[in-house]
Amino acid sequence: MFIGLIGFYQNSNGDWGENLLNKVASKAIEHLFTRSDSVKVEVKCNPTSKLLQGTIDSFQMKGQGLVIRSRFPYYGDVF
């Protein structure tokens, strides 16, 4: 897991917090699909401290070869 994050610091595009968020969001969304060739998420937030308030400026997702799950796990009543 840490090996995937090490290559992250070498990417000079954007803030390291945005890069971390993009990587985590990409992996989380990838698990919503039965199969995926690639999933890339870009979250933009300026200043980065807006993330602490739960707000972002933009969200973009690109994917290829995505197959959505036919059934999601049921965890009981939410309410």
N, C-alpha and C positions, 0 to 999 in steps of 0.2 A: 504494500500500500504506500509506504513512504517513498519507494522508488519512483512511483508515478508523480509524486509531488516534487521531487528533486528537480526534474526537468522544467518545472514550472517557474523557478526563479530565474532561469536563463532567458525566458521570454520577456522582452522589454516592452511589449505592447500593453499599456495600461498599468494600473496600480496593482501591487501584489495582492491586495485584498479582493479586487475585482477578479483577478486571475484565479484565486483560490475559490471564490464563489462560482465562477464559470465552470471550473473543473468538477466541483461537488454537484452543482445543478445538472451538469451533463450526465454524470454517473447515476444520479437519482432518477432522472427522466428516462435514461436508457433501460432501467429495470422495470419500467411500466410496459415494455414491449416484450413479446415472446422472442422476437429476433430483431436485431438492428445491425446494419453494416457500419453506420457511423451516426453519432449524435453530437452536435456542437451547440452549446448555449453561450450567448453573449449577453451579460447583464451590465448595463452602464449606470453609474451612479457618481455624481459629482456634487458636493464632496462625498467621500466615502463614508463619512459619519452619518449620512442619511440612512444607511443600512441599519443602524441602531434604532431608528424610528420606524423601520419596516417599509421604507419607500425607496423606489428606484426611478431612474429617468427613462430607461428603455429595456426591453427584453426581446431577444431575437433567438429563435431556435431553427437550426438547419439539421435535417436528418436524411438518411438514405437507407433504403432497404428495410423500412420499419414495418413490422407486423404486430398489430395491436393484439393484446390478449383477448381470447374469447370469453374468459371468465376471470373475474378478480376475486380474491379471497374475501369471504364474508366474515366480518368481525362482530356481528350482532347489531343491535339497535344502537345508533349513534346518539339519539336523543333520549 
